[in-house]
């Protein structure tokens, strides 16, 4: 099963491209599900399906078929929230009730920010594990929200693996005393179990989306500001271990008549497109011309995607090892390779903390748990070569006997 995620700066047409790619897959006979993690759902509008079960005012817990082999789902966040967050929310509500907070305000405070996007990822996991699809297309939120979302499973796992067991033991031992002293209820096993279950589900999402059959596709328009954001997104996605398999340059003005206004746009966009080719060397860059009318409906979107990919197979599994790999040296050491396009060594922060490698690029930080074969070695140095961070590991120095 193949998973393709589409993201890009808001307003570049990523939902249209995602919907068109899914429609093309269905037309080629692939059983296809397209799902949105964007709170501003627009899939139903793109397919002209408002008023059906995919419409924004009538979301469905199950995918709805809009054409042969093509199913759309805009997640019922309330239903998934109740399934994954209910035990935790009940405990938080009991705490806020004990301190006298208004019930309506308490209800609002116990809904986590970004819950809809997170729960859409859990829905994606459920569909991916069902085995019922050949392709799942994900219409992601704009770039910044997507990066935070994709970093969440790994970050949450770090805290839960280290803090949750300690917290659970302390609460069990001190619950009677804390209940009397603090006057508020302490969390019980169902709360900890719910947090552990949520972490496990998100960890599974990360494994799915960073696996060999999943990839991210960047959508941009040929503008300098948009290109700059796409370059940063490319770096950050690689940092967190996600494969980027291509770039879609959308709304490209076709050359043609002598209209000076359009000629100016063609010239400006051509210059940016040359930079796009240089910025994403090695990746396919697909271009979609500015349409004479808004592409709405399955037929129009299929035609758009057919022209966009121009005979290429946009559903092929990406070749290569992915952003992270390890090579072994003859001296017993090793080199960890991590793709980090568009950065220099001075822009990368690197530290070792036990069996973890702490990497910082800009405002993003990743805690990479080293495999056992690397964890026993010491870091001997690091460099950035041809858009790749290379961290050298050597055998630890022998400890002298006293």
C-alpha positions in Angstrom: 0.0 0.0 0.0 1.3 3.5 -0.9 0.8 6.7 1.1 1.5 10.1 -0.4 1.2 13.3 1.7 0.8 16.8 0.1 1.9 19.9 1.9 2.9 23.5 1.0 2.4 27.1 1.9 -1.2 28.1 2.3 -2.9 29.1 -0.9 -0.6 27.3 -3.4 -3.3 24.8 -4.4 -2.1 21.7 -2.5 -5.7 20.5 -1.9 -6.5 20.7 -5.6 -3.3 18.8 -6.5 -3.9 16.2 -3.8 -7.5 15.7 -5.0 -6.4 15.5 -8.6 -3.7 12.9 -7.8 -6.2 10.8 -6.0 -8.7 11.0 -8.8 -6.0 10.0 -11.3 -5.1 7.0 -9.2 -8.7 5.9 -9.0 -9.1 6.3 -12.8 -6.1 3.9 -13.2 -7.8 1.3 -11.1 -6.3 1.9 -7.7 -8.6 1.7 -4.7 -7.9 5.2 -3.4 -8.7 7.0 -0.2 -8.1 10.8 0.1 -8.1 12.2 3.6 -7.5 15.6 5.0 -5.6 16.7 8.1 -6.3 20.3 7.5 -8.9 21.9 9.8 -10.0 24.0 6.9 -11.4 21.1 4.9 -11.8 21.7 1.2 -11.8 18.2 -0.4 -15.6 18.2 -0.6 -15.5 21.5 -2.4 -12.8 20.3 -4.9 -14.9 17.3 -5.8 -18.1 19.2 -5.9 -19.4 16.9 -3.2 -20.8 19.4 -0.7 -24.1 18.2 0.6 -22.9 14.6 0.6 -21.4 12.7 3.6 -18.1 14.4 2.9 -19.6 17.9 3.1 -18.2 20.2 5.8 -21.5 20.4 7.7 -22.1 16.7 7.7 -18.8 14.8 8.3 -18.9 11.1 8.3 -17.1 8.5 10.4 -16.7 6.4 7.2 -15.2 7.2 3.8 -17.7 8.2 1.1 -17.4 7.1 -2.5 -17.4 10.0 -5.0 -16.4 8.0 -8.1 -15.4 4.5 -9.0 -12.4 3.5 -6.7 -12.3 7.0 -5.2 -13.3 7.5 -1.5 -13.1 10.7 0.5 -13.1 11.3 4.2 -13.1 14.5 6.2 -12.6 13.2 9.7 -15.3 13.4 12.4 -12.9 14.9 14.9 -15.5 14.7 17.7 -15.9 10.9 17.3 -12.1 10.2 17.2 -11.6 12.6 20.1 -14.0 10.7 22.2 -12.3 7.4 21.3 -8.7 8.5 22.0 -9.0 11.3 24.6 -12.1 10.6 26.6 -10.3 9.0 29.7 -7.8 11.8 29.8 -10.4 14.5 29.4 -12.6 13.0 32.2 -9.7 13.2 34.6 -8.8 16.8 33.6 -12.5 17.8 34.1 -12.5 16.2 37.6 -9.5 18.3 38.5 -11.0 21.5 37.2 -14.3 20.8 38.9 -12.4 20.3 42.2 -10.9 23.8 42.0 -14.3 25.3 41.1 -14.0 26.1 37.5 -17.1 26.7 35.4 -18.1 23.4 33.6 -18.4 25.1 30.2 -15.0 26.8 30.5 -13.5 23.5 31.8 -14.8 21.7 28.7 -13.1 24.2 26.5 -9.8 24.0 28.3 -9.6 20.2 28.1 -9.7 20.2 24.2 -6.1 20.1 23.1 -5.0 22.6 20.4 -4.5 20.9 17.1 -6.6 17.9 18.2 -8.4 17.7 14.8 -5.1 17.3 12.9 -3.7 14.8 15.4 -6.9 12.7 15.3 -6.9 12.7 11.5 -3.5 11.0 11.7 -5.0 8.4 13.9 -7.7 7.9 11.3 -5.0 7.5 8.7 -3.3 4.8 10.8 -6.5 2.9 11.1 -7.1 2.9 7.4 -3.5 2.0 6.6 -3.6 -1.0 8.9 -6.9 -2.2 7.5 -5.4 -3.4 4.2 -8.4 -2.1 2.3 -6.6 0.5 0.1 -4.0 0.5 -2.7 -3.3 4.2 -2.1 -4.0 6.8 0.6 -3.5 10.4 -0.3 -3.3 12.9 2.6 -4.1 16.5 2.1 -2.1 18.0 4.9 -2.4 21.4 6.6 -0.1 24.2 5.5 3.7 23.6 5.9 4.3 24.9 9.4 1.4 23.0 11.0 2.4 19.8 9.1 5.9 19.9 10.4 4.8 20.3 13.9 2.3 17.5 13.4 4.8 15.1 11.9 7.3 15.9 14.7 4.8 15.1 17.4 4.9 11.3 17.6 8.7 11.2 18.2 8.7 14.1 20.6 5.8 12.7 22.6 7.4 9.3 22.7 10.6 10.8 24.2 8.7 12.3 27.2 6.4 9.3 27.8 9.2 6.7 27.7 11.1 8.7 30.3 8.6 10.5 32.5 5.5 8.3 32.4 6.9 5.3 34.3 8.3 7.5 37.1 5.1 9.6 37.3 3.0 6.4 37.5 5.0 4.9 40.3 5.0 8.2 42.3 1.3 8.6 42.0 0.6 5.0 43.0 2.7 5.4 46.1 1.5 8.9 47.1 -2.1 8.9 45.9 -3.7 8.7 49.4 -1.6 11.5 50.8 -1.8 13.7 47.7 -5.6 13.3 47.5 -6.0 14.6 51.1 -3.3 17.3 50.9 -4.1 18.7 47.5 -7.8 18.3 47.5 -7.9 17.3 43.9 -8.1 13.7 42.4 -4.9 12.1 41.3 -4.8 10.2 37.9 -5.5 6.5 38.1 -4.4 3.7 35.8 -7.1 4.4 33.1 -5.5 7.8 32.6 -2.0 6.5 32.3 -3.2 3.7 30.1 -5.0 6.1 27.8 -1.8 8.3 27.5 0.3 5.2 26.8 -2.3 4.0 24.2 -2.3 7.4 22.4 1.5 7.4 22.3 1.6 3.9 20.8 -0.9 5.0 18.1 1.1 8.1 17.3 4.3 6.1 17.3 2.8 3.7 14.8 1.8 6.7 12.6 5.4 7.8 12.6 6.6 4.4 11.6 4.0 4.3 8.8 4.8 7.8 7.4 8.6 7.4 7.6 8.5 3.9 6.0 9.6 3.0 2.5 6.1 3.1 0.9 5.3 6.6 2.3 6.5 10.0 1.0 5.8 13.7 1.1 5.2 15.8 -2.0 5.8 19.6 -1.8 3.4 21.9 -3.7 4.5 25.4 -4.5 3.9 28.3 -6.9 6.8 29.9 -8.7 7.3 32.8 -6.3 10.5 33.6 -4.3 8.7 33.6 -0.9 6.9 30.3 -1.6 10.2 28.7 -2.8 12.0 29.8 0.3 9.4 28.1 2.5 9.5 25.0 0.4 13.3 24.7 0.8 13.0 25.0 4.6 10.2 22.4 4.6 12.4 20.0 2.6 15.2 20.4 5.1 12.9 19.9 8.1 11.1 16.9 6.6 14.5 15.2 6.0 15.5 16.0 9.6 12.6 14.1 11.0 13.1 11.2 8.6 10.4 11.7 6.0 11.0 11.1 2.3 10.3 13.8 -0.1 9.6 12.2 -3.5 8.9 15.2 -5.7 7.8 18.9 -6.1 4.7 20.2 -7.8 5.1 23.7 -9.3 1.5 24.9 -9.6 -0.2 27.8 -11.4 2.6 28.3 -14.0 1.7 30.9 -16.6 1.9 29.5 -20.1 3.9 31.6 -22.6 1.9 32.8 -25.5 0.6 36.1 -26.8 2.1 39.6 -26.6 0.3 40.7 -23.5 3.0 42.6 -21.5 1.4 41.8 -18.2 1.4 38.0 -18.8 4.9 38.2 -20.4 6.2 39.7 -17.2 4.8 36.9 -15.1 6.2 34.3 -17.5 9.7 35.8 -17.2 9.5 36.1 -13.4 8.2 32.5 -13.0 10.8 31.1 -15.4 13.6 32.5 -13.2 12.0 31.0 -10.1 11.5 27.6 -11.8 15.2 27.5 -12.6 15.9 28.0 -8.9 13.4 25.2 -8.1 15.3 22.8 -10.3 18.5 23.7 -8.6 17.0 23.6 -5.1 15.5 20.1 -5.4 18.2 18.5 -7.5 17.5 14.7 -7.9 13.8 15.1 -7.3 11.2 15.2 -10.1 9.6 18.6 -10.6 6.1 18.4 -12.1 4.6 21.6 -13.4 0.9 22.5 -13.7 -0.2 25.4 -15.9 -2.6 28.0 -14.6 -6.0 26.8 -15.5 -8.5 28.9 -17.5 -11.2 28.0 -15.0 -11.2 26.5 -11.5 -10.9 22.7 -11.7 -13.9 21.4 -9.8 -15.2 17.9 -10.0 -13.7 14.5 -10.5 -13.3 14.8 -14.3 -11.6 18.2 -14.2 -9.3 17.1 -11.4 -8.4 13.9 -13.2 -7.5 15.8 -16.4 -5.4 18.3 -14.3 -3.4 15.5 -12.7 -3.0 13.7 -16.1 -1.4 16.8 -17.6 0.6 17.4 -14.4 2.4 14.1 -14.3 2.5 13.8 -18.1 2.9 10.0 -18.4 5.1 9.6 -15.3 4.0 7.1 -12.5 3.3 9.3 -9.5 2.4 6.3 -7.4 5.7 4.4 -7.7 7.5 3.6 -4.5 10.5 6.0 -4.0 13.9 4.4 -4.7 16.8 4.7 -2.2 17.3 4.3 1.5 15.4 7.3 2.7 16.9 10.3 4.6 18.7 8.2 7.3 21.2 5.4 6.8 24.3 4.0 8.5 27.5 2.9 6.7 30.2 0.8 8.4 33.9 1.3 8.3 36.8 -1.2 8.2 38.1 0.1 11.5 34.9 -1.0 13.4 33.5 2.5 13.4 30.5 3.8 11.5 29.0 6.9 9.8 25.4 8.0 10.3 24.1 9.8 7.2 21.2 12.1 7.4 20.0 14.2 4.4 19.9 17.8 5.3 19.5 19.8 2.1 20.1 23.6 2.0 22.0 23.8 5.3 25.7 24.3 6.2 27.5 22.8 9.2 27.3 26.1 11.1 23.5 25.9 11.0 23.4 22.4 12.6 23.5 21.9 16.3 24.7 18.5 17.4 25.0 16.9 20.8 25.2 13.5 22.4 22.9 12.5 25.3 23.3 8.9 26.3 22.0 6.8 23.5 20.5 9.8 21.7 21.8 12.2 19.1 20.3 15.7 19.6 20.1 17.6 16.3 18.9 21.2 15.9 18.3 23.0 12.6 16.8 26.4 13.0 13.8 26.2 15.2 13.4 22.4 14.8 15.0 19.9 17.1 15.1 16.1 16.7 16.1 13.5 19.4 17.3 10.6 17.4 17.6 7.4 19.4 20.6 5.6 18.1 20.4 1.9 17.2 22.4 -0.4 19.6 25.2 -0.8 17.2 25.9 3.0 17.3 24.9 3.7 20.9 27.9 1.8 22.2 30.3 4.0 20.0 31.5 7.5 20.7 31.0 10.5 18.4 34.3 11.3 16.7 33.1 14.3 14.6 30.6 15.6 12.1 30.4 17.4 8.8 27.9 18.4 6.2 28.8 17.2 2.7 26.6 17.7 -0.4 23.5 18.3 1.6 24.1 15.4 4.0 25.0 15.4 7.7 27.6 12.8 8.4 28.3 11.9 12.0 31.4 9.7 12.5 31.4 7.1 15.3 34.4 5.2 16.6 35.1 2.5 19.1 35.3 3.9 22.7 38.8 4.3 24.0 39.8 1.6 26.4 39.6 2.4 30.1 43.0 2.1 31.8 43.2 -0.2 34.7 44.1 1.5 38.0 
